[in-house]
Amino acid sequence: MSEKLGIMVCGHGSRNQNAAREFAIIAEALRARNPDMPVEYGYLEFCNPVISAGLDKLRAEGVTRVLAVPGMLFAAGHAKNDIPSVLNTYQAQNPGMVINYGRELGIDLKMIRAAGDRIQEAVDKANAELGFVDKHDTLLMVVGRGSSDPDANSNASKVMRMLWEGMGFGWGETCYSGVTFPLVEPGLTHAAKLGYKRIIVFPYFLFTGVLVKRIYSYTDEVAARHPEIQFVKASYLNDHPLVLDAFQDRVKEILEGAAVMNCQMCKYREQVLGFEADIGQPQESHHHHVEGIGGGLENCPCKGDCDASCRDPDFCKEHGLPWTPVHSHAEPNDLEPAFDYAPSTTLGGKYGHLMNAAPDAELEAVMSAPSSGKAAAHEHGPNCGCGHHHGHEHGHDDHHHDHGHDHEHEDHARAHGHSHGDEHGHDHGHSHGHDHDHAGGHSHDHGHHDHHHAPYPHADHPLGPKSMQKKK
């Protein structure tokens, strides 16, 4: 029986409906480039369709091998944990389907050129409307997403450097929209002190959404304090032809077994400075509780162009909207890590003294509290050539599917759509129970799930999420 190929584009999702519409363009572009393959898309959270629904459609069309492409700029938690967890679970529940997972867009010359075009568009418009300013008198501020993964954060800095040097700006800086530091407001406040006549703010984002709108909002706030400086807001990447070409390249890489991921800098495999506690963390998705809940509130003044105002209880009260706290990676919640037992061997972890302490009743209650999924048994350790070991055991009701296979570099590339450096074995194993009802008439049972993510070690940094706290 010959295999039938299909393409699945896996996105994060946004409460902003415009962002969801823009993401769908990626699937349309891949359909045009791959007329012989069905193409579907899905999201981890906040949007429909969810990833499993897209996979359901491919399965209904007779697809036996899925080429799954993460719609992510860099490989952080979503690309390394959340999406693979969803895909592994689905594959275990549907043994007739093979899912090959590709790599993120990453540091790519096509992406750099697309970013350069967006920045140049902003420069040309500013010169025409506000008057010419030499690039040597201009500072470029590249705004990355920000994550708890230092490798992904450093990629944003590399993108900035290549744009700065390639385009010849007087100076370049990097800041982030959330999680890490510096965030946009403190980053731009610092940049304004450097004496440049113009600051170009470029969100290195694929699509619009709550975070892009927040970036522009903070830009306006800082600009109001510095009328002597031109603050120019460049557009995000969106559907630039070179971005679409890069997505097509990722599909081709899966087919050719050449989707090489940056495993040597992965904090789950190697001792990254300051993040040693993350080695061996479970590979699991923590998006079950917001999977498929849709976008913003009905009757919200944003009319679908969500800027997250509906998460402010005062805003909801003013406009007669229900207020419900929503999961977020960007808001300044839990700034002090609650229980980071793992001491950094280089920095002497702030909570290292708790490692051997007996938990009190309050901590025990937090640790044992259930949530809506089941943690994956994913062990990262020194049991393979790259220093990383995965054991994925898929348990679904009475079905047990063990992917505890070791394979060398070439076998792994063929079986999983990506390779991990020079010859090494790479075990996959995952344990999930899910409970999702789908229009197709079947359900995924997400059983008991305990989330124990290692806290970001610098969550209390004064230039990070702490700077977003509302002034009392």
N, C-alpha and C positions, 0 to 999 in steps of 0.2 A: 504494500500500500504506500503510495507516494505521499509525502508530507505536503500540507498546504500552509503557506506562510501568511502571517498577518502582523500588523504593526500596532503596538499599543504605546501611546504617549502618556506618561504619568506625570501629573502636575500636583502642585501643593494645594491650590484652591484659595479663594479669597471671598470675603463678604461683599466685595465690590463686583457688581454684575458686569461692568465694563471690562474688568480684568478677565472674567470668565469668557466673555465674548472674544477678547483678543487671543486668549490661549487656544480657543477652538480653531483659530486661523492656522495654527501649526499643523493640526490634523488635516485641514483642507489642503495645505501646501504639500504635505507628504502624500496625500491621495493623488494629487496631480503629478507628483514625481514617481509614484509607484502604482500605475493604473492596474496592474495585475494582482495587487494585494489589497485586501480590506484593511482599513485604518480606523482605529477608534481611540478615544482618549477618556481619561477619568482623573479624579482628584482625591487627595488624601482627606481633605477636610473642607467644610464650609460650602462646598459646591456640589451640585449634581451634574453629570453622573459620577459616582464613585468609581474607583479603579476596577473593583470586581464587576460592576455593571458593564463596563467597557469590555472586560474579558468575557463576560457572558455573551455579549453580542458577537464577538469573534468566534467563540465556540459554537454558537448557533449557525454561523456561516461555514462551519466545517473546518475551521483553522485548527491545525494540530501542532504548529510551532509558532510561538509568539516572539517577535522581536520587540522587547520592551525598552523604550528610551525614556530616561528621566528628563523631565522638562526643568532642569536645574542648571544654573550657571556653574556652581561649584559643588564638590562632594562634601557635604557636612552630614548632620544627623538624618535629614530626609532622604538623601541619596544612599547613605550607607546603612541605615537601619529601617526607617519607616517603609519606604517603597519595597525593598527586598523582603521585608516581613510579610507584607500584603501579597506579594507575588509568590513567595514560597508557600504560603498558606493556600492560596488558590490552586497552585500546581498539585499540592498534596491532596486536595479535595477532588481534583480532576486529573487522574493519572494518565488519561489519554492525551493530555496536552503538555507540551514542553515549552517552558518560558525561558528565553535567553535574555539576560539583562545587560544592557549596554552601559556606557559611561556618561558622565555629565558633560556639558559643553566645555567646561574647563578653560585653561589658557590656550587660546586658539587664535591664529592670525586672522582668520575670517571675522571672529568676534571683535578683535582689536580694531580692524578696519571699519566694521560697522559702528563701533563706538566712536571712532574718529570722525565718521560722517555725521553722527548726531551732534557731536561737539562743534564741528565746523559749521553746521547749519545754524547753531545758536550764535556762534561768533559772527557769522555773516549778517544775521538778522540784527544783532546788537549794533554792529558797525553801521548798518543802514539806518537804524532808528534812533540810536543814542550817540552816534559819532564814533569815528575810528579810534581804537585803542590798540597799540602795538601788543603783540603776544608777549613780548618781554616785560610788559607792564601788567600782565594778566596771570592770575593764580588759578590753577585747575584743581577743583575739589571733586574727587571721585567718591561717591557714596556707595559702599557695599551693603549687602543685606545685614551682615553681622550674624555670627553664630557662636556656639560654644566650642567649635572646632578651630584650633589655631591655624591649621593648614589651609582651610577654606578662607579664613580671614586674611592670611598672608597673600593669597591669590589676588584679592582685591588690591593689595598694595602693589603687586607686580603689574596688574593691569594699569594702575595709575602711572607707574614708572614708564611703561612702554608708551602710553599716550603722551605723557609729559615730554619724554625725550623725542618721540616721533614727531610731535607737533610743535615743539620748541617754545613752550610756555615758560614764563619767567620762573615759576615755582609750581610745585605740585604737592598736594596733601591728600590723605585718605581719612574718611570717617565712616561711620556705620549707622544704619537705621535702628538697630536694636541689639540687645544681648551683650555685646562686647563694648569696647571703648576705643577712641572717643566717639560719642554720638554726634549727631548733626549740629545741635546748638552749641555745645562746647567746642566742637571742631571748627565751625565757622567763626565763632568768637575769637579763637586763637588766630585763625587765618587773617581776620580783619586787622590784626595788630602788625602784620608783616609789611604793610606799606604799599600794597599793590592797588592800582587804579580800578581793576576789574577782577571779580571772582566768578568763574564759571562753575556752577553746581551741576554735576552730571550724575544722576542716579544710574548706577550700573545694574539695572533691573531689566528683565524681559518685558514685563507688562506693567500697566498701571495698577492701582490698588490702594489700600489703606496706607501702606508704608510710603509709597511714592507721594501721595498727597500730604503725608506728614512731613516728608523731606522738604517739599515746597513751602509748607506752612512755616517750618522753622527757618527756612531761608528768608522768608518775608519778615519774620520777627527780628532776625539779626540785621537785615538790611535797613529796617526802620531805625535801628540804633546807630547806623553808619551811613548817613546820606551822602557822604563824600566818596563812597565806593559804589561802583556799578555791580550789582548782583544779578547775574544772568542765569536763568534756569533752563538747562538743556533738556531735551526730551530723552526718555528712556529708549531702549533698543527697539522694542515692539517687533513689527514684521519686516524688518530690514531684510532685503534679499539674501545678504550674506549670513544672517542668522538662520534663515530657512535652509540655506546650503549647509550650514554646520549641522543642523538636525539630520539632514540627509546623509551627511558623512558618518554620523553616529550609527545610523541604520546599516550603512555599508560595512562599518567596522564589525558589527555583530556578525554579519554574514561571512566576513573574512576571518573571524576569530582574532581580530586585532584591537579589541577594545581594552587597551592597557590602562589600568587605574594606578593612581599614585600611592601604592601601598606602603612604600618605604617611609612616608611621612604620616601615616595613619596613627592617630593617638590610641586606637584600639589594639594596635599590633606592636608599636614601638614606644620606648620611653621618651615621649615628647616633653621637653622642659616645662615643668609646672603642671603637667597633665598626666603624671605617672599613674595616678589612681584610676584612670580610664581604661587601662589595659585589662582585657577580660570582661568588659561590661557586656551584659546580655544584648543581643540584637533583637529588638522588638519595636513595634510601632506603638506610639502613645497617642494616636489620633482616633481611636475607636469612639471616644465619647463625643467627637464633633464630626464624625464621618457622615456626609450627606445631609447635614442639617440645613443646607441652603445658605443664602446670602443674608443681607441685612433685613431689618424688620419691615413688614408691610406698613404703608402709610408714613414711612419715615421721610422727613423733608429732603433727604439726600436723593430720593427717587432712583435708588440703585447705585449711584456713584458714591459708595460708602467711604466715609473718612473716619469711621469708628466713633463718631459722636454719640451713637446710640449705646455705647458702653459706659457713658457718663450718666450716673443716676440723676444729676441735676438737669441734664439735657432731656432725658426721658420724661422727667416730671413736668418740665416746661411744655413739652409737646404731647403729653398724654400717651406716652409709649410705655410698654412693659420693659422693665430693666432686669436683665439677667447677666451676671458676670460670665464672661466667655473666656475660654482657654486662650492664652497668648504667649508668644515667645518674646514679645517686644516690650510689654508693659513692665513697670518697675515693681513687680510683686516678689516677695520673698528675697529681698535684697541680701539679707544675711543667710547664707546656706544653713539650713536647719540642722543637718547632721552629716557633715563631711568627715567620715572616720579616717579616710585614707590620707595619711600624711605625705606631702610631697617630699621625696628624698633629697630634692635640691633646695627647696624653699622652706622646708619645715612646716608642713600644713597647719593652717590656722586652727583647725579642729583636731589635729593629730592626737591630742591627749585623750580624746573620746574613743579612740580606736578600741581600747580594751575595757572601756567603762560599761557597766551594766545599764541598759536603757531604763529610764523611769517609766511610770505608767503612761504619761502623755506621749512619749516617744514610741513606746510599744504600740499604742493605739494607732499612731500614724503609720508605722511600719506594717501593721497587719491589716490596714483598711483595704477592702476590696475595691476594684474598679472593673471596667467593662471589657476585659479581655484576659488572655492568659499569657504570661511571660514566656518568651522564647528561651530555649536552652541554647545559648550561643556563647561558646567559650572562645575568647581571644587569648592565645597564649603562645609559647615558644615551641609549639609542636610541629611546625613545618619550616621549610627553608626560609620563608619571609618572616618568621616569628609570629605567625598568626594561625589560629585554629578555630574552625567553626564546626560545631556539632548541631545539626538541625534535625530534631525529631518532630515529625508532624503527627499530632494525635488529634483525631476528630471523631468524637463519639467512640464507636468500636473500631474505627479505622486507624491503624498505626502505620505511618510511612516513615521509614528511617533513611535519611540522606547522609549517613555518616561515611561518605566515600572520600578516599584520598585519590587525588589525581595529579599528574604532573602538569606542567605549564600548558602544553598544547592541548591535552585532553580537557583541561579546565576551560580553556578558551572556547573550545567547541561546545562544551556542555552548558556553559553559563554566559556565553557571549562576551566575556572579558577575561583578560589574563592579568597576572599579578607579578610581573617581573621574571627573573630567571627561574629555572626549574624549581618548583616547590609543590608540595601537596597542599590541598586546601579542602578542609572538611566543611560540609554544610549540614546543619541539623537545626530543626526548629520545632517548637512545641506550641500549638495553638488550639484553642477551641473558640469558635465564633458563633454569633447569632445575628444574622442579617437576613431579612426576607427580601426577595427580589421579585421583580415582575415576571421573571422567567419561571417562577414556580418552585424554586429551591431556596434553601436557606443556608447561611453559614453561621455556625454556632460559636460565638466568642464567649468562652467561659470565664472563670475567675482570672483576673489579671492584676498582678501587683506591679506597679511602676516604681522602680528604684533607680532613677537616673542619677548619675554622679552630678553633683551641683557644679555650676560654673565657678571656678576658684576665685574669680575677680568680680563677682556679682555686686560687691560693695564698692567698686572703684568709683571715685567721685566724678569721673567723666563718662561713666557708663549709665545704665538704666536709673541709677540713683539720681542722676541729673534731671530725669523726667518727672520726678515727684512734684505734685502740685504745691505751690507755695501756700502755706496755711495763713 
